[in-house]
């Protein structure tokens, strides 16, 4: 409501200057002021009816914040339109009338740009509500949200350039007019026009467009960047924020994902297959371990029921290698499932087949101790023989 006093205050200031120029203009001032106040009353009457009563009653409570985004610029647009309609009734001289109308036109264009910005954010919010990323299968939601984030930033840049060009276009100076016309003409190709002056910035902008179209990464994707495991937390117009496993943030330029190879574990699906290895003696039976591995997976909700294999995949000099393959619906569950299966498989071997655990280290230590004992006895016998008196 405090905005209601802004335009009348400006008008009163102008009227004060006009009064100083002579009393003969009193009639025109009274008429102009009456028209202005009447126009403001009608404009803001329509504004309050539309935004305070009609829209708030017809739109659900969850969407009231959308009304707030449009109501602020609309408030100024209604007021400026009323003021522009009242300017001719003041019968100002050409210079003064041109200046006032020019200022009102500039404010009006800025408010139109404000409305376009509100429309961009509202469109993004409406689309985001339709795609929930908290579901298990959120591939489509992550793709749409990533594209929306990039499109929103490009749209805001376009609106800014377009608004600045229209404002400059209102000036009569030839050079300024050329600047405004140039900005309007280049609004759709702003990134290319700035390429020579801001190569890195424009490169990141183009990389953002390429990422939105080709989708090498999306929001909430699980990636490996420079050996760091993490999730894509945010994609800006210049960089990507990767939330790594220890809650630190890795800031990576957009162009890095275009120019360098990296792992994306959730490119087409969040389902993952993982492995871990167990090393046992050659005499260890495999079938009981395979049955125990199957039982462990069936008893936990972390397993998705798709992959479950235990095989002897390699042989070494003293042990054989068992590969345990399992699957889960996402990377977090897979990590927990691998840890759980490792612990229970080792516990099973310890309780049922402890003699088949690798014992090479202990055997070598025992053998070394035996050799040391034999050498000590041999040395003692030799010393006793040497020190014994001759017959």
Secondary structure, 3 states (H helix, E strand, C coil): CCCHHHHHHHHHHHHHHHHHCCHHHHHHHHHHHHHHHHHHHHHHHHHHHHHHHHHHHHCCHHHHHHHHHHHHHHHHHHHHHHHHHHHHHHCCCHHHHHHHHHHHHHHHHHHHHHHHHHHHHHHHHHHHHHCCCCCCCCHHHHHHHHHHHHHHHHHHHHHHHHHHHHHHHCCCCHHHHHHHHHHHHCHHHHHHHCCCCCHHHHHHHHHHHHHHHHCCCCCCCEEEECCEEEEEEEECCCEEEEEECCCCEEEEEHHHHHHCCCEECCCCCCCEEEEEEEEECCCCCCHHHHHHHHHHHHCCCCCCCCCEEEEEEEECCCCEEEEEEEEECCHHHHHHHHHHHHHHHHHHHHHHCHHHECCHHHHHHHHHHHHHHHHHHHHHHHHHHHHCCCC
